[in-house]
Amino acid sequence: MKRYEATLKDLIKIQSIFKDNIEFESKEQILRKIGTVKESVLDEILKYLKSNNKIIENHDKSWTWIYAADNEKLKKSFSRAVKL
């Protein structure tokens, strides 16, 4: 059985989908949105994005894009946040 490896194309596709949607209720919702990526590949890409502080997995198993460098909405929220 051939193991399917994640490609740069897969990573770019998933990042783009996260940027456009910001949040997903579940990993299954991400898979439905993508359509062509296997679950094992998605798992590896999610681990990579999480380790690079681009996404977070919330307590309810939803996923959120948090990379502010290219998220204007998030940048505005940070600029208005109360500093501790």
SEFIZA-3560 file (N, C-alpha, C; in Angstrom, 3 decimals):
REM SEFIZA-3560
<numar><xx>0.831</xx><yy>-1.167</yy><zz>0.000</zz><atom>N</atom></numar>
<numar><xx>0.000</xx><yy>0.000</yy><zz>0.000</zz><atom>CA</atom></numar>
<numar><xx>0.889</xx><yy>1.247</yy><zz>0.000</zz><atom>C</atom></numar>
<numar><xx>0.645</xx><yy>2.135</yy><zz>-0.945</zz><atom>N</atom></numar>
<numar><xx>1.443</xx><yy>3.343</yy><zz>-1.070</zz><atom>CA</atom></numar>
<numar><xx>0.974</xx><yy>4.396</yy><zz>-0.071</zz><atom>C</atom></numar>
<numar><xx>1.926</xx><yy>4.983</yy><zz>0.637</zz><atom>N</atom></numar>
<numar><xx>1.614</xx><yy>6.030</yy><zz>1.604</zz><atom>CA</atom></numar>
<numar><xx>1.575</xx><yy>7.358</yy><zz>0.874</zz><atom>C</atom></numar>
<numar><xx>0.506</xx><yy>8.108</yy><zz>1.089</zz><atom>N</atom></numar>
<numar><xx>0.352</xx><yy>9.414</yy><zz>0.464</zz><atom>CA</atom></numar>
<numar><xx>1.026</xx><yy>10.459</yy><zz>1.334</zz><atom>C</atom></numar>
<numar><xx>1.956</xx><yy>11.187</yy><zz>0.770</zz><atom>N</atom></numar>
<numar><xx>2.701</xx><yy>12.205</yy><zz>1.505</zz><atom>CA</atom></numar>
<numar><xx>2.087</xx><yy>13.580</yy><zz>1.260</zz><atom>C</atom></numar>
<numar><xx>2.151</xx><yy>14.421</yy><zz>2.260</zz><atom>N</atom></numar>
<numar><xx>1.694</xx><yy>15.795</yy><zz>2.104</zz><atom>CA</atom></numar>
<numar><xx>2.637</xx><yy>16.527</yy><zz>1.163</zz><atom>C</atom></numar>
<numar><xx>2.085</xx><yy>17.339</yy><zz>0.296</zz><atom>N</atom></numar>
<numar><xx>2.895</xx><yy>18.119</yy><zz>-0.620</zz><atom>CA</atom></numar>
<numar><xx>2.737</xx><yy>19.601</yy><zz>-0.302</zz><atom>C</atom></numar>
<numar><xx>3.632</xx><yy>20.397</yy><zz>-0.852</zz><atom>N</atom></numar>
<numar><xx>3.543</xx><yy>21.839</yy><zz>-0.686</zz><atom>CA</atom></numar>
<numar><xx>2.215</xx><yy>22.343</yy><zz>-1.232</zz><atom>C</atom></numar>
<numar><xx>1.766</xx><yy>21.748</yy><zz>-2.306</zz><atom>N</atom></numar>
<numar><xx>0.480</xx><yy>22.125</yy><zz>-2.908</zz><atom>CA</atom></numar>
<numar><xx>-0.670</xx><yy>21.911</yy><zz>-1.911</zz><atom>C</atom></numar>
<numar><xx>-0.631</xx><yy>20.779</yy><zz>-1.190</zz><atom>N</atom></numar>
<numar><xx>-1.652</xx><yy>20.500</yy><zz>-0.170</zz><atom>CA</atom></numar>
<numar><xx>-1.602</xx><yy>21.538</yy><zz>0.943</zz><atom>C</atom></numar>
<numar><xx>-0.398</xx><yy>21.861</yy><zz>1.400</zz><atom>N</atom></numar>
<numar><xx>-0.222</xx><yy>22.841</yy><zz>2.470</zz><atom>CA</atom></numar>
<numar><xx>-0.773</xx><yy>24.205</yy><zz>2.051</zz><atom>C</atom></numar>
<numar><xx>-0.427</xx><yy>24.648</yy><zz>0.867</zz><atom>N</atom></numar>
<numar><xx>-0.897</xx><yy>25.943</yy><zz>0.374</zz><atom>CA</atom></numar>
<numar><xx>-2.413</xx><yy>25.950</yy><zz>0.254</zz><atom>C</atom></numar>
<numar><xx>-2.973</xx><yy>24.862</yy><zz>-0.226</zz><atom>N</atom></numar>
<numar><xx>-4.427</xx><yy>24.760</yy><zz>-0.376</zz><atom>CA</atom></numar>
<numar><xx>-5.131</xx><yy>24.877</yy><zz>0.988</zz><atom>C</atom></numar>
<numar><xx>-4.622</xx><yy>24.174</yy><zz>1.984</zz><atom>N</atom></numar>
<numar><xx>-5.243</xx><yy>24.190</yy><zz>3.314</zz><atom>CA</atom></numar>
<numar><xx>-5.064</xx><yy>25.551</yy><zz>3.976</zz><atom>C</atom></numar>
<numar><xx>-3.880</xx><yy>26.150</yy><zz>3.847</zz><atom>N</atom></numar>
<numar><xx>-3.678</xx><yy>27.496</yy><zz>4.393</zz><atom>CA</atom></numar>
<numar><xx>-4.639</xx><yy>28.487</yy><zz>3.758</zz><atom>C</atom></numar>
<numar><xx>-4.812</xx><yy>28.399</yy><zz>2.470</zz><atom>N</atom></numar>
<numar><xx>-5.705</xx><yy>29.297</yy><zz>1.753</zz><atom>CA</atom></numar>
<numar><xx>-7.148</xx><yy>29.139</yy><zz>2.225</zz><atom>C</atom></numar>
<numar><xx>-7.568</xx><yy>27.920</yy><zz>2.442</zz><atom>N</atom></numar>
<numar><xx>-8.928</xx><yy>27.661</yy><zz>2.923</zz><atom>CA</atom></numar>
<numar><xx>-9.105</xx><yy>28.226</yy><zz>4.336</zz><atom>C</atom></numar>
<numar><xx>-8.091</xx><yy>28.080</yy><zz>5.175</zz><atom>N</atom></numar>
<numar><xx>-8.160</xx><yy>28.651</yy><zz>6.526</zz><atom>CA</atom></numar>
<numar><xx>-8.232</xx><yy>30.175</yy><zz>6.467</zz><atom>C</atom></numar>
<numar><xx>-7.416</xx><yy>30.792</yy><zz>5.619</zz><atom>N</atom></numar>
<numar><xx>-7.415</xx><yy>32.251</yy><zz>5.506</zz><atom>CA</atom></numar>
<numar><xx>-8.785</xx><yy>32.769</yy><zz>5.087</zz><atom>C</atom></numar>
<numar><xx>-9.417</xx><yy>32.050</yy><zz>4.176</zz><atom>N</atom></numar>
<numar><xx>-10.727</xx><yy>32.470</yy><zz>3.659</zz><atom>CA</atom></numar>
<numar><xx>-11.860</xx><yy>32.254</yy><zz>4.651</zz><atom>C</atom></numar>
<numar><xx>-11.743</xx><yy>31.224</yy><zz>5.486</zz><atom>N</atom></numar>
<numar><xx>-12.845</xx><yy>30.851</yy><zz>6.379</zz><atom>CA</atom></numar>
<numar><xx>-12.597</xx><yy>31.151</yy><zz>7.848</zz><atom>C</atom></numar>
<numar><xx>-11.373</xx><yy>31.368</yy><zz>8.246</zz><atom>N</atom></numar>
<numar><xx>-10.923</xx><yy>31.677</yy><zz>9.598</zz><atom>CA</atom></numar>
<numar><xx>-11.171</xx><yy>30.547</yy><zz>10.600</zz><atom>C</atom></numar>
<numar><xx>-12.363</xx><yy>29.964</yy><zz>10.615</zz><atom>N</atom></numar>
<numar><xx>-12.665</xx><yy>28.949</yy><zz>11.629</zz><atom>CA</atom></numar>
<numar><xx>-13.457</xx><yy>27.793</yy><zz>11.031</zz><atom>C</atom></numar>
<numar><xx>-13.163</xx><yy>26.598</yy><zz>11.544</zz><atom>N</atom></numar>
<numar><xx>-13.888</xx><yy>25.387</yy><zz>11.173</zz><atom>CA</atom></numar>
<numar><xx>-14.360</xx><yy>24.697</yy><zz>12.443</zz><atom>C</atom></numar>
<numar><xx>-15.567</xx><yy>24.177</yy><zz>12.413</zz><atom>N</atom></numar>
<numar><xx>-16.144</xx><yy>23.523</yy><zz>13.589</zz><atom>CA</atom></numar>
<numar><xx>-15.474</xx><yy>22.203</yy><zz>13.927</zz><atom>C</atom></numar>
<numar><xx>-14.901</xx><yy>21.536</yy><zz>12.916</zz><atom>N</atom></numar>
<numar><xx>-14.277</xx><yy>20.232</yy><zz>13.149</zz><atom>CA</atom></numar>
<numar><xx>-13.296</xx><yy>19.917</yy><zz>12.021</zz><atom>C</atom></numar>
<numar><xx>-12.496</xx><yy>18.900</yy><zz>12.250</zz><atom>N</atom></numar>
<numar><xx>-11.577</xx><yy>18.431</yy><zz>11.214</zz><atom>CA</atom></numar>
<numar><xx>-12.370</xx><yy>17.865</yy><zz>10.027</zz><atom>C</atom></numar>
<numar><xx>-13.494</xx><yy>17.257</yy><zz>10.310</zz><atom>N</atom></numar>
<numar><xx>-14.341</xx><yy>16.710</yy><zz>9.252</zz><atom>CA</atom></numar>
<numar><xx>-14.855</xx><yy>17.813</yy><zz>8.335</zz><atom>C</atom></numar>
<numar><xx>-15.171</xx><yy>18.973</yy><zz>8.905</zz><atom>N</atom></numar>
<numar><xx>-15.628</xx><yy>20.097</yy><zz>8.097</zz><atom>CA</atom></numar>
<numar><xx>-14.511</xx><yy>20.577</yy><zz>7.161</zz><atom>C</atom></numar>
<numar><xx>-13.279</xx><yy>20.562</yy><zz>7.655</zz><atom>N</atom></numar>
<numar><xx>-12.138</xx><yy>20.937</yy><zz>6.815</zz><atom>CA</atom></numar>
<numar><xx>-12.015</xx><yy>19.946</yy><zz>5.665</zz><atom>C</atom></numar>
<numar><xx>-12.096</xx><yy>18.656</yy><zz>5.977</zz><atom>N</atom></numar>
<numar><xx>-11.999</xx><yy>17.623</yy><zz>4.941</zz><atom>CA</atom></numar>
<numar><xx>-13.076</xx><yy>17.793</yy><zz>3.872</zz><atom>C</atom></numar>
<numar><xx>-14.304</xx><yy>18.099</yy><zz>4.300</zz><atom>N</atom></numar>
<numar><xx>-15.389</xx><yy>18.301</yy><zz>3.330</zz><atom>CA</atom></numar>
<numar><xx>-15.110</xx><yy>19.509</yy><zz>2.440</zz><atom>C</atom></numar>
<numar><xx>-14.548</xx><yy>20.554</yy><zz>3.018</zz><atom>N</atom></numar>
<numar><xx>-14.249</xx><yy>21.775</yy><zz>2.268</zz><atom>CA</atom></numar>
<numar><xx>-13.145</xx><yy>21.530</yy><zz>1.245</zz><atom>C</atom></numar>
<numar><xx>-12.137</xx><yy>20.751</yy><zz>1.636</zz><atom>N</atom></numar>
<numar><xx>-10.995</xx><yy>20.482</yy><zz>0.768</zz><atom>CA</atom></numar>
<numar><xx>-11.354</xx><yy>19.458</yy><zz>-0.301</zz><atom>C</atom></numar>
<numar><xx>-11.887</xx><yy>18.340</yy><zz>0.139</zz><atom>N</atom></numar>
<numar><xx>-12.339</xx><yy>17.321</yy><zz>-0.789</zz><atom>CA</atom></numar>
<numar><xx>-11.296</xx><yy>16.345</yy><zz>-1.294</zz><atom>C</atom></numar>
<numar><xx>-10.100</xx><yy>16.796</yy><zz>-1.625</zz><atom>N</atom></numar>
<numar><xx>-9.139</xx><yy>15.908</yy><zz>-2.280</zz><atom>CA</atom></numar>
<numar><xx>-7.985</xx><yy>15.453</yy><zz>-1.394</zz><atom>C</atom></numar>
<numar><xx>-7.921</xx><yy>15.884</yy><zz>-0.169</zz><atom>N</atom></numar>
<numar><xx>-6.808</xx><yy>15.540</yy><zz>0.720</zz><atom>CA</atom></numar>
<numar><xx>-7.224</xx><yy>14.430</yy><zz>1.679</zz><atom>C</atom></numar>
<numar><xx>-6.359</xx><yy>13.449</yy><zz>1.832</zz><atom>N</atom></numar>
<numar><xx>-6.638</xx><yy>12.357</yy><zz>2.766</zz><atom>CA</atom></numar>
<numar><xx>-6.517</xx><yy>12.838</yy><zz>4.203</zz><atom>C</atom></numar>
<numar><xx>-7.227</xx><yy>12.172</yy><zz>5.106</zz><atom>N</atom></numar>
<numar><xx>-7.236</xx><yy>12.570</yy><zz>6.512</zz><atom>CA</atom></numar>
<numar><xx>-5.842</xx><yy>12.533</yy><zz>7.123</zz><atom>C</atom></numar>
<numar><xx>-5.040</xx><yy>11.531</yy><zz>6.781</zz><atom>N</atom></numar>
<numar><xx>-3.688</xx><yy>11.433</yy><zz>7.340</zz><atom>CA</atom></numar>
<numar><xx>-2.818</xx><yy>12.616</yy><zz>6.906</zz><atom>C</atom></numar>
<numar><xx>-3.006</xx><yy>13.069</yy><zz>5.674</zz><atom>N</atom></numar>
<numar><xx>-2.269</xx><yy>14.228</yy><zz>5.171</zz><atom>CA</atom></numar>
<numar><xx>-2.736</xx><yy>15.480</yy><zz>5.894</zz><atom>C</atom></numar>
<numar><xx>-4.052</xx><yy>15.622</yy><zz>6.062</zz><atom>N</atom></numar>
<numar><xx>-4.594</xx><yy>16.766</yy><zz>6.788</zz><atom>CA</atom></numar>
<numar><xx>-4.048</xx><yy>16.807</yy><zz>8.213</zz><atom>C</atom></numar>
<numar><xx>-3.978</xx><yy>15.659</yy><zz>8.873</zz><atom>N</atom></numar>
<numar><xx>-3.443</xx><yy>15.598</yy><zz>10.236</zz><atom>CA</atom></numar>
<numar><xx>-2.017</xx><yy>16.148</yy><zz>10.295</zz><atom>C</atom></numar>
<numar><xx>-1.185</xx><yy>15.757</yy><zz>9.336</zz><atom>N</atom></numar>
<numar><xx>0.208</xx><yy>16.231</yy><zz>9.312</zz><atom>CA</atom></numar>
<numar><xx>0.275</xx><yy>17.734</yy><zz>9.065</zz><atom>C</atom></numar>
<numar><xx>-0.553</xx><yy>18.232</yy><zz>8.165</zz><atom>N</atom></numar>
<numar><xx>-0.546</xx><yy>19.663</yy><zz>7.864</zz><atom>CA</atom></numar>
<numar><xx>-1.074</xx><yy>20.459</yy><zz>9.051</zz><atom>C</atom></numar>
<numar><xx>-2.104</xx><yy>19.965</yy><zz>9.722</zz><atom>N</atom></numar>
<numar><xx>-2.623</xx><yy>20.650</yy><zz>10.906</zz><atom>CA</atom></numar>
<numar><xx>-1.558</xx><yy>20.717</yy><zz>11.994</zz><atom>C</atom></numar>
<numar><xx>-0.808</xx><yy>19.618</yy><zz>12.187</zz><atom>N</atom></numar>
<numar><xx>0.287</xx><yy>19.621</yy><zz>13.167</zz><atom>CA</atom></numar>
<numar><xx>1.327</xx><yy>20.676</yy><zz>12.806</zz><atom>C</atom></numar>
<numar><xx>1.663</xx><yy>20.740</yy><zz>11.528</zz><atom>N</atom></numar>
<numar><xx>2.655</xx><yy>21.713</yy><zz>11.064</zz><atom>CA</atom></numar>
<numar><xx>2.170</xx><yy>23.143</yy><zz>11.295</zz><atom>C</atom></numar>
<numar><xx>0.938</xx><yy>23.443</yy><zz>10.881</zz><atom>N</atom></numar>
<numar><xx>0.394</xx><yy>24.792</yy><zz>11.048</zz><atom>CA</atom></numar>
<numar><xx>0.273</xx><yy>25.170</yy><zz>12.520</zz><atom>C</atom></numar>
<numar><xx>-0.096</xx><yy>24.196</yy><zz>13.348</zz><atom>N</atom></numar>
<numar><xx>-0.213</xx><yy>24.443</yy><zz>14.789</zz><atom>CA</atom></numar>
<numar><xx>1.162</xx><yy>24.727</yy><zz>15.394</zz><atom>C</atom></numar>
<numar><xx>2.166</xx><yy>23.975</yy><zz>15.009</zz><atom>N</atom></numar>
<numar><xx>3.516</xx><yy>24.173</yy><zz>15.555</zz><atom>CA</atom></numar>
<numar><xx>4.129</xx><yy>25.498</yy><zz>15.103</zz><atom>C</atom></numar>
<numar><xx>3.635</xx><yy>26.057</yy><zz>14.007</zz><atom>N</atom></numar>
<numar><xx>4.118</xx><yy>27.343</yy><zz>13.506</zz><atom>CA</atom></numar>
<numar><xx>3.203</xx><yy>28.496</yy><zz>13.898</zz><atom>C</atom></numar>
<numar><xx>2.329</xx><yy>28.245</yy><zz>14.870</zz><atom>N</atom></numar>
<numar><xx>1.433</xx><yy>29.270</yy><zz>15.421</zz><atom>CA</atom></numar>
<numar><xx>0.574</xx><yy>29.967</yy><zz>14.371</zz><atom>C</atom></numar>
<numar><xx>0.083</xx><yy>29.183</yy><zz>13.416</zz><atom>N</atom></numar>
<numar><xx>-0.822</xx><yy>29.729</yy><zz>12.409</zz><atom>CA</atom></numar>
<numar><xx>-2.270</xx><yy>29.341</yy><zz>12.713</zz><atom>C</atom></numar>
<numar><xx>-2.461</xx><yy>28.224</yy><zz>13.384</zz><atom>N</atom></numar>
<numar><xx>-3.803</xx><yy>27.776</yy><zz>13.769</zz><atom>CA</atom></numar>
<numar><xx>-3.774</xx><yy>27.297</yy><zz>15.214</zz><atom>C</atom></numar>
<numar><xx>-4.960</xx><yy>27.237</yy><zz>15.803</zz><atom>N</atom></numar>
<numar><xx>-5.093</xx><yy>26.615</yy><zz>17.119</zz><atom>CA</atom></numar>
<numar><xx>-6.263</xx><yy>25.637</yy><zz>17.064</zz><atom>C</atom></numar>
<numar><xx>-6.137</xx><yy>24.597</yy><zz>17.876</zz><atom>N</atom></numar>
<numar><xx>-7.252</xx><yy>23.677</yy><zz>18.073</zz><atom>CA</atom></numar>
<numar><xx>-7.916</xx><yy>24.096</yy><zz>19.377</zz><atom>C</atom></numar>
<numar><xx>-9.173</xx><yy>24.469</yy><zz>19.289</zz><atom>N</atom></numar>
<numar><xx>-9.914</xx><yy>24.940</yy><zz>20.450</zz><atom>CA</atom></numar>
<numar><xx>-10.380</xx><yy>23.760</yy><zz>21.309</zz><atom>C</atom></numar>
<numar><xx>-10.849</xx><yy>24.060</yy><zz>22.519</zz><atom>N</atom></numar>
<numar><xx>-11.289</xx><yy>23.010</yy><zz>23.447</zz><atom>CA</atom></numar>
<numar><xx>-12.425</xx><yy>22.165</yy><zz>22.879</zz><atom>C</atom></numar>
<numar><xx>-13.255</xx><yy>22.752</yy><zz>22.025</zz><atom>N</atom></numar>
<numar><xx>-14.384</xx><yy>22.019</yy><zz>21.451</zz><atom>CA</atom></numar>
<numar><xx>-14.026</xx><yy>21.291</yy><zz>20.155</zz><atom>C</atom></numar>
<numar><xx>-12.721</xx><yy>21.166</yy><zz>19.867</zz><atom>N</atom></numar>
<numar><xx>-12.174</xx><yy>20.489</yy><zz>18.685</zz><atom>CA</atom></numar>
<numar><xx>-12.392</xx><yy>21.276</yy><zz>17.391</zz><atom>C</atom></numar>
<numar><xx>-12.755</xx><yy>22.558</yy><zz>17.507</zz><atom>N</atom></numar>
<numar><xx>-12.816</xx><yy>23.407</yy><zz>16.325</zz><atom>CA</atom></numar>
<numar><xx>-11.408</xx><yy>23.943</yy><zz>16.063</zz><atom>C</atom></numar>
<numar><xx>-11.195</xx><yy>24.481</yy><zz>14.867</zz><atom>N</atom></numar>
<numar><xx>-9.880</xx><yy>24.980</yy><zz>14.467</zz><atom>CA</atom></numar>
<numar><xx>-10.015</xx><yy>26.432</yy><zz>14.032</zz><atom>C</atom></numar>
<numar><xx>-9.053</xx><yy>27.277</yy><zz>14.439</zz><atom>N</atom></numar>
<numar><xx>-9.107</xx><yy>28.703</yy><zz>14.121</zz><atom>CA</atom></numar>
<numar><xx>-7.773</xx><yy>29.177</yy><zz>13.562</zz><atom>C</atom></numar>
<numar><xx>-7.836</xx><yy>29.963</yy><zz>12.478</zz><atom>N</atom></numar>
<numar><xx>-6.662</xx><yy>30.587</yy><zz>11.884</zz><atom>CA</atom></numar>
<numar><xx>-6.289</xx><yy>31.786</yy><zz>12.743</zz><atom>C</atom></numar>
<numar><xx>-5.074</xx><yy>31.817</yy><zz>13.285</zz><atom>N</atom></numar>
<numar><xx>-4.673</xx><yy>32.898</yy><zz>14.186</zz><atom>CA</atom></numar>
<numar><xx>-3.464</xx><yy>33.671</yy><zz>13.686</zz><atom>C</atom></numar>
<numar><xx>-2.968</xx><yy>33.357</yy><zz>12.544</zz><atom>N</atom></numar>
<numar><xx>-1.771</xx><yy>34.019</yy><zz>12.008</zz><atom>CA</atom></numar>
<numar><xx>-2.133</xx><yy>35.438</yy><zz>11.589</zz><atom>C</atom></numar>
<numar><xx>-1.711</xx><yy>36.406</yy><zz>12.354</zz><atom>N</atom></numar>
<numar><xx>-2.151</xx><yy>37.789</yy><zz>12.176</zz><atom>CA</atom></numar>
<numar><xx>-1.449</xx><yy>38.515</yy><zz>11.031</zz><atom>C</atom></numar>
<numar><xx>-0.332</xx><yy>38.030</yy><zz>10.566</zz><atom>N</atom></numar>
<numar><xx>0.424</xx><yy>38.747</yy><zz>9.541</zz><atom>CA</atom></numar>
<numar><xx>-0.395</xx><yy>38.998</yy><zz>8.276</zz><atom>C</atom></numar>
<numar><xx>-1.319</xx><yy>38.109</yy><zz>7.967</zz><atom>N</atom></numar>
<numar><xx>-2.136</xx><yy>38.311</yy><zz>6.768</zz><atom>CA</atom></numar>
<numar><xx>-3.631</xx><yy>38.246</yy><zz>7.075</zz><atom>C</atom></numar>
<numar><xx>-3.996</xx><yy>38.578</yy><zz>8.293</zz><atom>N</atom></numar>
<numar><xx>-5.402</xx><yy>38.556</yy><zz>8.703</zz><atom>CA</atom></numar>
<numar><xx>-5.770</xx><yy>39.951</yy><zz>9.212</zz><atom>C</atom></numar>
<numar><xx>-6.324</xx><yy>40.763</yy><zz>8.339</zz><atom>N</atom></numar>
<numar><xx>-6.640</xx><yy>42.149</yy><zz>8.678</zz><atom>CA</atom></numar>
<numar><xx>-7.638</xx><yy>42.249</yy><zz>9.832</zz><atom>C</atom></numar>
<numar><xx>-8.627</xx><yy>41.377</yy><zz>9.842</zz><atom>N</atom></numar>
<numar><xx>-9.627</xx><yy>41.390</yy><zz>10.915</zz><atom>CA</atom></numar>
<numar><xx>-8.961</xx><yy>41.135</yy><zz>12.272</zz><atom>C</atom></numar>
<numar><xx>-8.064</xx><yy>40.179</yy><zz>12.317</zz><atom>N</atom></numar>
<numar><xx>-7.374</xx><yy>39.856</yy><zz>13.561</zz><atom>CA</atom></numar>
<numar><xx>-6.427</xx><yy>40.983</yy><zz>13.976</zz><atom>C</atom></numar>
<numar><xx>-5.752</xx><yy>41.597</yy><zz>13.010</zz><atom>N</atom></numar>
<numar><xx>-4.874</xx><yy>42.724</yy><zz>13.323</zz><atom>CA</atom></numar>
<numar><xx>-5.666</xx><yy>43.860</yy><zz>13.976</zz><atom>C</atom></numar>
<numar><xx>-6.850</xx><yy>44.162</yy><zz>13.434</zz><atom>N</atom></numar>
<numar><xx>-7.685</xx><yy>45.218</yy><zz>14.011</zz><atom>CA</atom></numar>
<numar><xx>-8.101</xx><yy>44.866</yy><zz>15.430</zz><atom>C</atom></numar>
<numar><xx>-8.470</xx><yy>43.599</yy><zz>15.645</zz><atom>N</atom></numar>
<numar><xx>-8.862</xx><yy>43.165</yy><zz>16.997</zz><atom>CA</atom></numar>
<numar><xx>-7.708</xx><yy>43.331</yy><zz>17.968</zz><atom>C</atom></numar>
<numar><xx>-6.502</xx><yy>42.943</yy><zz>17.562</zz><atom>N</atom></numar>
<numar><xx>-5.336</xx><yy>43.084</yy><zz>18.420</zz><atom>CA</atom></numar>
<numar><xx>-5.041</xx><yy>44.552</yy><zz>18.729</zz><atom>C</atom></numar>
<numar><xx>-5.214</xx><yy>45.412</yy><zz>17.751</zz><atom>N</atom></numar>
<numar><xx>-4.911</xx><yy>46.828</yy><zz>17.963</zz><atom>CA</atom></numar>
<numar><xx>-5.896</xx><yy>47.476</yy><zz>18.946</zz><atom>C</atom></numar>
<numar><xx>-7.122</xx><yy>46.953</yy><zz>19.041</zz><atom>N</atom></numar>
<numar><xx>-8.121</xx><yy>47.501</yy><zz>19.953</zz><atom>CA</atom></numar>
<numar><xx>-8.147</xx><yy>46.795</yy><zz>21.312</zz><atom>C</atom></numar>
<numar><xx>-7.391</xx><yy>45.727</yy><zz>21.432</zz><atom>N</atom></numar>
<numar><xx>-7.411</xx><yy>44.948</yy><zz>22.674</zz><atom>CA</atom></numar>
<numar><xx>-6.797</xx><yy>45.738</yy><zz>23.826</zz><atom>C</atom></numar>
<numar><xx>-7.292</xx><yy>45.479</yy><zz>25.009</zz><atom>N</atom></numar>
<numar><xx>-6.766</xx><yy>46.122</yy><zz>26.209</zz><atom>CA</atom></numar>
<numar><xx>-5.438</xx><yy>45.465</yy><zz>26.577</zz><atom>C</atom></numar>
<numar><xx>-4.431</xx><yy>46.266</yy><zz>26.748</zz><atom>N</atom></numar>
<numar><xx>-3.102</xx><yy>45.727</yy><zz>27.111</zz><atom>CA</atom></numar>
<numar><xx>-3.075</xx><yy>45.432</yy><zz>28.600</zz><atom>C</atom></numar>
<numar><xx>-2.527</xx><yy>44.289</yy><zz>28.952</zz><atom>N</atom></numar>
<numar><xx>-2.426</xx><yy>43.888</yy><zz>30.361</zz><atom>CA</atom></numar>
<numar><xx>-1.105</xx><yy>44.274</yy><zz>30.951</zz><atom>C</atom></numar>
//
